[in-house]
């Protein structure tokens, strides 16, 4: 009998499941095409995307596409998620009263 996944393991599994949900609709299931990336951003991260025609969304993809192949693979996708997590954490820290971290 296996133990249930930890919260962190479950989060990682969820991120991969979301990636797989959008990847492959344009043929290659190991990366997100521009169309798949836009679909992901506009559905899963709507609060970060003003509207479907926002050109800055594709600019974000170009910056994330480290190997410049026009696709986002899993490591590039996780860089996006990590960057968003850091930005959210920074916002959280600014919103709470100053406190010492020990």
Secondary structure as UniProt FT lines:
FT   HELIX           7..22
FT   TURN            23..26
FT   TURN            29..30
FT   STRAND          31..32
FT   HELIX           34..44
FT   HELIX           46..48
FT   TURN            52..53
FT   HELIX           55..64
FT   TURN            66..67
FT   STRAND          72..73
FT   HELIX           74..95
//
